[in-house]
């Protein structure tokens, strides 16, 4: 069957649904402390983590996303935070190299998955925690440093992807990954510029100046919403899956015409992660 010009134009306009990678929290627990959210002395409820994760998974499926799964590995309790497994644009997967020894085996596990699924894998030399610290916003990559990813990895990113990389310095240990301090709201399309939401106090002065200049229309979230990892959200440009407890963020998104969808990941918050942490976008 061949399409007429009008038909193919209509097909072109259908927004493409995101492809994401997730990892079931089968072995989730908090057995070490590598961020201030983690208290290994307190028991965790893996069944609760599983059912909350399932609701995030089912939300994505309901939105029509292409949800891919990587097999969880016993002994890697943080593997559920798939965002840290790498960074993927243009079918190129830049692998992760974790800061802490506890998470280091996750790097190769994710790279194996990327290879097996047809991605061009670049093995990293520099410490970086993938989409936890790297966010594609329009034409640029915002890249966090200060707690986890080394700024040398930012230079590597620029070389691999041929895009401008903007380094941002994180200063608050509670917001140790960029995706805990910045949410991407929409990419640029049809004259609408890409936009973000962020927590100003998570950045040093020069980085804050960069954010203010580049995103004058950004959503500024409250400390309360950031404290439930409200910024750690996933947007397809219209629907934005957020922490259900981030009420003011939800209100601000609604006012701007987005469709916020709240999900409760309280058990996974005890590892220091939320919606976005559990989600790695696969851009082919
Ligand atoms: N316990 C994990 C860590 O500290 C949580 C990772 C959260 N992931 C994220 N993309 N922010 O490394």
Boltz pocket constraint, residues with backbone or C-beta under 6 A from the ligand:
constraints:
  - pocket:
      binder: B
      contacts: [[A, 34], [A, 35], [A, 38], [A, 78], [A, 81], [A, 83], [A, 84], [A, 103], [A, 129], [A, 131], [A, 132], [A, 133], [A, 177], [A, 179], [A, 180], [A, 271], [A, 272], [A, 273], [A, 274], [A, 276], [A, 277], [A, 278]]
      max_distance: 6.0
